[in-house]
Amino acid sequence: MSVRKRKPQPVKAAKAHSRRTHQAKPKARPAIKPAKAAVAVPQVKDRASPSKQEAVLALLQRAKGATIPQITEATGWQPHSVRGFLSGVVKKKLKLKVESRKDGSDRTYRIKGRASS
């Protein structure tokens, strides 16, 4: 039986070292960081305008509910963000029951059991 010898492979060019290996190592940080401000000033929200979350919840609490286009218009969010808000915040975090029904081409959402005229 004859054993075939492998052909010698061409030598590959060595890869250039990354720039990171040639950079100087960062200096050690001090153990204690100085405080940025002595006293934190609490931010006061302007209660004249509701937050976007409050606006969406108000729309959902109406007797007829709200559609995704209505919510996107009120908040400026994208439709996928509205659906994520309904699922993640309203259903999971706030533990509210959201009722959904199909009306023509749009789906109407409302908070179940909390209809306020």
Secondary structure, 3 states (H helix, E strand, C coil): CCCCCCCCCCCCCCCCCCHHHHCCCCCCCCCCCCCCCCCCCCCCCCCCCCCHHHHHHHHHCCCCCEEHHHHHHHHCCCHHHHHHHHHHHHHHHCCCCEEEEEECCEEEEEECCCCCC
